[in-house]
Amino acid sequence: MPYECRTHNQSLVPSIDTKDPDSGPETFDARLRLLLVCPACRGELDWGDDEARCTACGATYEVADGIPLLRIGAAGDDEHKEQQAAFFDDADPEFETTRPHGTPWLYRWLLDEKFRRSLDGLTDVPTTAVAICGGSGMDAEFLAHTGAVVISTDVSVGAARRARERAVRYGLAILSVVADAEALPLADASVDLAYVHDGLHHLEAPLAGLGELTRVARHAVSVNEPARAAATQLAVRVGLSTETEEAGNRVERIEPAAIVSALERNGFSVVRCERYAMVYRHEPGRAARLLSSRPIRPVVRFAIEGFNALLGGIGNKLTVQAVRRSAAS
């Protein structure tokens, strides 16, 4: 089932060269904004310097420092999401903006490997993508390096600001947006690829977020989450993983069968469903530095790849990639 995402009309978001002085952030921001809609009614947005107004229902949304704040309801309406947002608002700005740049080799290689696996079942790269629960833009940066222009959404204003700074600092075609993963400000089938990495498990209702992914994806979905696995329980027992996030919310690990079933119900065909083992801390520690020593890198890589070749099927990580059935045909 080939994944082909270059056959649709690309007039809204043409190819952007971030090294071209005429294709700077203002240019692709304006073009990507054309893909955004009112999260309440999905009406068209009329953009001003400081706010966006829905031409259908009249709702208005703030634009703060160039970042659209496209969340429904007033601050504090959802305690779970406000707790999540507040925690990530206060994260280390420099580390979050730059990671994995400047981190030990092992940390960078693991994240590169995780991203490679997340697209491995898709035979072409997207032209447009959305990364939901995108944090400080690391996922969007990975996608941008494939050639896509990317909308990165997160419930945290602080994270969205860091994603915007990442885009400016590294010259990336990324539009950062504050949005709720369960009410995305995108029209149906409006982007080629809908992508999530370690995001659904932040939600009280992960499958609601998955439903939004399938709604906005024109061609493909990539879901990358912690899996319920014996290896995960062992990692929890020895302190390498937790059942509760630092933000205080429970980690809602999802059964692979539930993701596959939801994707198929929503008109997608699964092209890859794979579990594998991978353990790393959010911030690399002494072990990551020691195992990044140049002489032992080949041994470390061989050991990890060998373990996954033999026992990856019981691993603690899950990637599921699917294409819309109408696109696959």
C-alpha positions in Angstrom: 0.0 0.0 0.0 2.1 2.9 -1.2 2.0 6.2 0.8 1.9 8.9 -1.8 1.4 12.5 -0.6 2.5 14.5 -3.6 -0.5 14.1 -5.8 -2.9 16.6 -4.2 -3.1 20.3 -5.0 -0.3 22.0 -3.1 -1.2 25.6 -4.0 -1.9 26.5 -0.4 1.6 25.6 0.8 4.1 25.6 -2.0 7.7 24.3 -1.5 9.6 26.6 0.9 13.3 27.2 0.8 14.2 28.5 4.3 17.6 29.7 2.9 15.7 32.0 0.4 15.4 35.5 1.8 11.9 35.7 0.3 10.8 32.5 2.1 11.4 33.5 5.7 9.2 32.7 8.7 6.7 35.4 7.8 6.1 33.8 4.4 5.5 30.2 5.4 3.7 31.3 8.6 1.2 33.1 6.5 0.8 30.1 4.1 0.5 27.6 6.9 -2.1 29.8 8.6 -4.3 29.2 5.6 -4.6 25.6 6.9 -5.9 26.6 10.3 -9.6 26.9 11.2 -11.7 27.7 14.2 -11.4 24.8 16.7 -15.0 25.4 17.8 -16.8 25.2 14.5 -14.0 24.8 11.9 -15.0 28.0 10.2 -12.5 30.1 8.2 -10.3 32.4 10.3 -9.7 36.1 9.5 -6.2 37.0 10.6 -5.1 40.2 12.2 -1.9 41.2 13.9 -3.1 40.4 17.4 -6.1 38.1 16.9 -7.8 35.7 14.6 -11.6 35.9 14.2 -13.8 33.0 13.0 -15.9 34.2 10.0 -18.6 31.6 10.8 -19.2 31.7 14.6 -17.5 35.0 15.5 -15.1 33.4 18.1 -11.9 35.3 18.5 -8.4 33.9 19.4 -5.4 35.8 20.5 -2.2 35.8 18.5 0.7 36.3 21.0 4.1 37.1 19.7 3.1 35.6 16.4 1.8 32.4 18.0 -2.0 31.6 17.4 -3.7 30.6 20.7 -6.4 28.3 19.2 -7.9 26.7 22.3 -11.6 26.5 23.0 -12.8 27.8 26.4 -11.3 29.9 29.1 -8.1 29.1 31.0 -8.7 26.8 33.9 -11.7 25.0 32.3 -9.8 21.7 32.2 -7.7 21.0 35.3 -5.9 18.0 33.7 -4.8 20.1 30.7 -4.0 23.2 32.7 -1.7 21.1 35.0 0.0 19.7 31.9 0.4 23.1 30.3 1.7 24.7 33.5 4.4 22.1 34.0 5.7 22.5 30.4 5.5 26.3 30.6 8.3 26.2 33.1 10.6 23.6 31.5 14.3 24.4 30.9 14.1 26.7 27.9 17.5 26.2 26.4 17.6 22.4 26.7 14.0 22.0 25.4 14.6 24.4 22.5 17.8 22.7 21.3 17.5 19.0 22.2 18.8 16.7 20.8 21.4 19.2 19.5 24.5 19.2 21.8 23.6 16.0 23.7 25.7 12.8 23.9 25.9 10.6 20.8 23.8 7.8 22.3 20.9 10.2 23.1 20.9 11.6 19.6 21.2 8.2 18.0 18.2 6.8 20.0 16.0 9.7 19.0 17.1 9.5 15.4 16.3 5.8 15.5 12.9 6.4 17.1 12.1 8.9 14.4 13.3 6.6 11.6 11.1 3.8 12.9 8.1 6.3 13.1 8.2 6.8 9.3 9.7 3.5 8.1 6.4 2.0 6.9 5.6 5.1 4.7 7.1 5.1 1.3 7.2 8.8 0.7 7.6 12.0 2.7 4.8 14.4 3.4 4.6 17.9 1.9 2.6 19.2 4.9 2.4 17.7 8.4 1.0 18.4 11.8 2.8 17.2 15.0 0.3 17.2 17.9 1.5 17.4 21.5 4.6 18.7 19.8 6.2 20.2 22.9 9.2 22.4 22.0 9.3 21.4 18.4 11.7 18.5 18.3 9.2 16.3 16.4 8.4 19.1 14.0 12.1 19.6 13.4 12.6 15.9 12.5 9.6 16.2 10.1 10.9 19.4 8.6 14.2 17.7 7.8 12.2 15.3 5.5 11.1 18.3 3.4 7.7 18.9 5.0 6.3 22.2 6.2 5.0 21.5 9.7 2.4 22.8 12.1 3.5 22.0 15.7 0.7 22.1 18.3 0.9 22.0 22.0 -1.4 22.9 24.9 1.5 24.8 26.6 2.2 28.4 25.6 5.7 28.1 26.9 6.4 25.0 24.8 4.9 26.8 21.7 7.2 29.7 22.3 10.2 27.4 22.4 9.1 25.6 19.3 8.9 29.0 17.5 12.4 29.8 18.8 13.7 26.5 17.5 12.2 27.2 14.1 13.9 30.6 14.0 17.2 29.4 15.4 17.6 26.5 13.0 15.8 28.0 9.9 12.9 25.5 9.9 9.6 25.7 8.1 7.5 25.3 11.3 4.4 27.2 12.5 4.0 26.9 16.2 0.3 26.9 17.5 -1.2 26.5 20.9 -4.0 24.0 20.5 -5.9 21.2 22.2 -5.1 17.7 20.8 -8.7 16.8 21.2 -10.0 19.8 19.2 -7.4 20.5 16.5 -7.8 23.8 14.6 -7.5 22.1 11.2 -10.1 21.1 8.6 -10.8 17.5 7.7 -8.1 15.9 5.6 -6.1 19.1 5.5 -2.5 17.9 6.0 -0.7 15.0 4.4 0.7 13.5 7.6 -0.7 13.7 11.2 2.0 12.7 13.7 2.3 12.2 17.4 5.3 11.2 19.5 4.8 10.5 23.2 1.7 12.7 23.2 -1.5 10.6 23.4 -0.5 9.2 26.7 -0.6 12.7 28.2 -4.4 12.8 27.5 -7.1 11.6 29.8 -8.8 10.1 26.6 -6.0 9.1 24.3 -8.3 7.7 21.6 -10.0 11.0 21.4 -6.7 12.5 20.3 -6.2 9.7 17.9 -9.6 10.4 16.4 -8.5 14.0 15.7 -5.3 12.7 14.1 -7.3 10.6 11.7 -9.8 13.4 11.0 -7.1 15.9 9.9 -4.8 13.5 8.0 -5.2 13.6 4.2 -3.0 10.6 3.6 -1.2 9.1 6.6 -1.0 8.9 10.4 2.0 8.0 12.5 1.5 7.1 16.2 4.4 6.6 18.5 3.7 5.9 22.2 4.8 3.9 25.2 3.3 0.4 25.0 1.9 -1.7 27.7 4.6 -4.3 28.0 6.4 -6.5 30.5 9.5 -4.6 29.7 7.7 -1.4 30.7 6.7 -2.8 34.1 10.3 -3.9 34.7 11.5 -0.4 33.7 9.1 1.1 36.2 10.3 -1.3 39.0 13.9 -0.4 38.5 13.2 3.3 38.2 13.9 3.8 34.5 10.2 4.6 33.7 7.2 5.8 35.7 3.5 5.3 35.9 3.0 9.0 36.6 4.5 11.9 34.7 6.5 14.6 36.3 3.5 16.9 35.5 1.5 14.7 37.9 -0.7 13.0 35.3 -1.0 9.2 34.9 0.8 7.8 31.9 -2.0 6.2 29.8 -0.1 3.5 27.9 -2.3 2.2 25.0 -2.8 -1.3 23.8 -1.6 -1.7 20.1 -4.9 -3.5 19.3 -6.9 -0.4 20.4 -4.9 1.9 18.2 -5.2 -0.4 15.2 -8.9 -0.9 15.7 -9.5 2.9 15.9 -7.5 3.6 12.8 -9.3 1.0 10.8 -12.7 2.3 12.0 -11.7 5.7 10.8 -10.9 4.7 7.3 -7.2 3.9 7.5 -5.2 0.8 6.6 -2.3 -0.1 9.0 1.0 -0.5 7.1 3.2 -1.0 10.1 2.6 -1.9 13.7 5.8 -2.6 15.6 7.0 -2.8 19.1 10.6 -2.3 20.1 12.7 -1.7 23.1 14.3 1.7 23.9 15.1 3.3 27.2 16.4 6.8 27.8 15.9 9.6 30.3 14.4 12.9 29.2 17.7 14.6 30.0 20.7 12.4 29.3 22.7 11.5 32.3 26.1 10.0 33.1 25.3 6.6 31.6 24.4 8.2 28.2 27.7 10.0 28.3 29.7 6.9 29.1 28.0 4.8 26.5 28.7 7.6 23.9 32.4 7.0 24.0 33.6 6.8 20.4 35.4 3.4 20.8 32.4 1.6 22.1 29.7 3.2 19.9 29.6 0.3 17.4 29.2 -2.2 20.3 26.4 -0.2 21.9 24.6 0.1 18.6 25.0 -3.6 17.8 23.7 -4.6 21.2 20.6 -2.4 20.9 19.8 -3.4 17.3 20.5 -7.1 18.1 18.2 -7.0 21.1 15.4 -5.5 19.0 16.0 -8.0 16.2 15.4 -10.9 18.7 13.1 -9.5 21.3 11.7 -6.2 20.1 8.2 -7.7 19.9 8.0 -7.5 23.7 9.4 -4.0 23.8 8.2 -0.9 25.6 7.8 1.4 22.6 5.1 1.2 19.9 4.9 2.7 16.4 1.8 2.4 14.3 1.7 3.9 10.8 -1.4 3.9 8.6 -2.6 5.3 5.3 -6.1 6.5 4.4 -7.7 3.8 2.3 -8.8 6.2 -0.4 -5.2 7.4 -0.7 -3.8 3.9 -0.7 -5.8 2.9 -3.7 
